[in-house]
Amino acid sequence: MQEAKKKQKEIRSAYKEALAANTGYKDLTEQLNTLRAKKKQVEIMVKEQFSSEFTKLDDLKIDIESDMQMLADIALSQMVKGETVEVTDQYENKYEPLFTVKFKKAN
């Protein structure tokens, strides 16, 4: 896996070097950055007009995250007890938990 990652990094590096050498790509990148800056200015102006809505949006986001965490905790507890875990929404769609494992570098 480490060898494959090393090869992947080398290929990406060569690709970036080729793009950096292309003048057409540089020009397009500059135009894109200019357009992104203009877009950001328009977004900021509109966002200022919707400040109260964005406050509500942030509150809703926090509520949803806490509800999802609580649901995950309940599902994990039931799974550990050997019980079947299933959630049904308002349209009678059934959902089963999906567990994933990720690795991070140990300190």
C-alpha positions in Angstrom: 0.0 0.0 0.0 2.8 2.4 0.8 4.5 1.7 -2.5 1.3 2.4 -4.4 0.9 5.6 -2.5 4.5 6.6 -3.4 3.8 6.0 -7.1 0.5 7.9 -6.9 2.4 10.8 -5.4 5.0 10.8 -8.1 2.4 10.7 -10.9 0.5 13.6 -9.3 3.7 15.6 -9.0 4.6 15.1 -12.6 1.0 16.1 -13.6 1.2 19.3 -11.5 4.6 20.2 -13.1 3.2 19.8 -16.6 0.2 22.0 -15.7 2.6 24.7 -14.3 4.6 24.7 -17.5 1.4 25.3 -19.6 0.8 29.0 -20.2 -2.8 28.5 -21.2 -3.5 26.8 -17.9 -1.9 29.7 -16.0 -4.1 32.2 -17.8 -7.2 30.2 -17.1 -6.2 29.8 -13.5 -5.8 33.6 -13.1 -9.2 34.2 -14.7 -10.8 31.6 -12.5 -9.3 33.2 -9.3 -10.7 36.6 -10.4 -14.1 35.2 -11.0 -14.0 33.3 -7.6 -13.2 36.6 -5.9 -16.2 38.3 -7.5 -18.4 35.4 -6.7 -17.3 35.6 -3.0 -18.1 39.3 -2.9 -21.6 38.7 -4.2 -22.1 35.8 -1.7 -21.0 38.0 1.2 -23.5 40.8 0.1 -26.4 38.3 0.0 -25.3 36.6 3.2 -25.5 39.9 5.0 -29.1 40.3 3.9 -29.9 36.8 5.3 -28.0 37.0 8.6 -30.9 35.9 10.7 -31.7 32.9 8.4 -28.0 31.9 8.6 -28.2 32.0 12.4 -31.2 29.7 12.3 -29.4 27.5 9.7 -26.4 27.1 12.0 -28.7 26.2 14.9 -30.4 23.6 12.8 -27.1 22.2 11.7 -26.0 21.8 15.4 -29.4 20.2 16.2 -29.1 17.7 13.4 -25.5 16.8 14.3 -26.5 16.1 17.9 -29.5 14.1 16.9 -27.4 12.0 14.5 -24.8 11.4 17.3 -27.5 10.3 19.7 -29.0 8.0 17.0 -25.6 6.5 16.4 -25.0 6.0 20.1 -28.4 4.3 20.5 -27.8 2.1 17.5 -24.3 1.0 18.8 -25.8 0.2 22.2 -28.5 -1.9 20.7 -26.0 -3.6 18.4 -23.7 -4.5 21.3 -26.7 -6.0 23.2 -27.3 -8.2 20.2 -30.6 -6.5 19.3 -31.6 -5.8 15.7 -31.2 -2.1 14.7 -33.5 -0.5 12.2 -34.8 3.0 11.7 -37.9 3.9 9.8 -38.6 7.4 8.3 -42.0 9.1 7.8 -42.3 7.5 4.3 -41.9 4.0 5.8 -38.3 3.7 4.4 -36.2 1.4 6.5 -32.6 2.1 7.3 -29.9 -0.1 8.8 -26.7 1.1 10.4 -23.5 1.2 8.5 -20.3 1.0 10.5 -16.9 2.0 9.1 -13.4 1.7 10.4 -10.7 4.3 9.8 -7.1 4.2 10.8 -5.0 7.2 11.9 -1.3 7.3 12.7 -0.6 6.5 16.3 1.4 9.1 18.3 
